[in-house]
């Protein structure tokens, strides 16, 4: 594997146009890798999150949530 210093030394022998092209390609590669790593981390977070699916109840529960909550508060007081 080539080291960063070896890559920089080799790049110095390139024309300015080729140096710019190489830098552009490296930036694109880094951007793709960064997006890939971020997507993997996000997927792992969702898979490991114990709250995912916690609120998957019936549609009735979702539409009557406030009414149910008021009933519960009324029963406790």
NORCOR-V534401 format. One record per helix or strand. SS is the DSSP state (2 for helix, 1 for strand). FROM is the first residue (numbers start at 1). TO is the last residue. Records with the same first field share a line. If there is no record, write none. Layout:
# NORCOR-V534401
SS: FROM-TO / FROM-TO
This chain:
# NORCOR-V534401
2: 4-12 / 16-48 / 59-63 / 65-76
